[in-house]
Amino acid sequence: MKRYYVIFEGQVQGVGFRWVLMRLAHMYNLTGWVRNRDDGRVDCELQGDAVSIFDLIAKAHSASYYVRIDNYSAKEIEPVEHETGFDVHY
């Protein structure tokens, strides 16, 4: 089990991107959370199989016509025990 802190840059706010990530997280059986940042980026924590996490990131680039990801960074962090879902934070 792996957990990554990921920051997405580009046209990622106001276009339903958090909901796209939530749908993809459910599809890939990942847990964690996603939120909009004050600086226009979106950050999230994704936990599960590492291959599934990076498959989600790859799929996010083309999951919505309105989303444009210009760049992202991913840093491995400590897993959270007993996490059961994926949440959208406000």
C-alpha positions in Angstrom: 0.0 0.0 0.0 1.4 3.4 -1.1 0.2 7.0 -0.5 1.1 10.0 -2.6 0.6 13.7 -2.1 -0.1 15.1 -5.6 -0.5 18.7 -6.8 -2.0 19.4 -10.2 -1.4 22.7 -12.1 -3.3 24.1 -15.1 -7.0 24.5 -15.8 -8.1 22.4 -12.8 -10.5 24.7 -10.8 -14.0 25.5 -11.8 -14.2 22.6 -14.3 -15.3 19.7 -12.1 -11.8 18.3 -11.7 -12.3 17.3 -8.1 -15.3 15.2 -9.0 -13.4 13.7 -11.9 -10.7 12.6 -9.4 -13.3 11.2 -7.0 -14.8 9.1 -9.8 -11.4 7.9 -10.9 -10.4 7.1 -7.3 -13.5 4.9 -6.9 -12.8 3.3 -10.3 -9.3 2.4 -9.2 -10.3 1.5 -5.6 -8.1 4.3 -4.1 -8.7 6.2 -0.9 -7.8 9.7 0.1 -9.0 13.2 -0.6 -8.9 16.1 -3.0 -9.3 19.9 -2.6 -8.9 23.2 -4.4 -6.0 25.4 -3.2 -6.0 29.2 -2.9 -3.3 29.5 -5.6 -5.4 27.9 -8.4 -4.0 24.4 -8.1 -5.6 21.2 -6.9 -4.0 18.9 -4.4 -4.9 15.5 -3.2 -3.7 12.4 -1.4 -4.1 9.1 -3.1 -3.7 5.7 -1.3 -3.7 2.2 -2.7 -1.7 0.2 -5.2 1.1 2.4 -6.8 0.2 1.3 -10.3 -3.4 2.3 -9.8 -2.4 5.7 -8.4 -0.3 6.5 -11.5 -2.9 5.0 -13.8 -5.4 7.5 -12.2 -3.0 10.4 -12.8 -2.5 9.4 -16.4 -6.3 9.0 -16.9 -7.0 12.4 -15.3 -5.3 14.1 -18.2 -8.0 13.1 -20.6 -11.0 12.4 -18.3 -12.8 15.7 -19.1 -12.8 18.0 -22.1 -12.7 21.0 -19.7 -9.7 20.0 -17.6 -6.2 20.9 -18.7 -3.3 19.6 -16.6 -0.1 21.5 -17.4 2.0 19.9 -14.7 1.8 17.7 -11.6 4.1 16.6 -8.9 3.8 13.5 -6.8 5.6 12.8 -3.5 5.3 9.5 -1.6 4.1 10.0 2.0 3.2 7.7 4.9 0.0 5.7 4.4 -3.1 6.4 6.6 -4.3 3.3 8.3 -8.0 2.3 8.3 -8.9 4.9 5.6 -12.0 3.6 3.8 -13.1 6.3 1.3 -12.2 9.2 -0.9 -13.5 12.6 0.0 -13.8 16.0 -1.7 -12.6 18.7 0.8 -13.8 22.3 0.6 
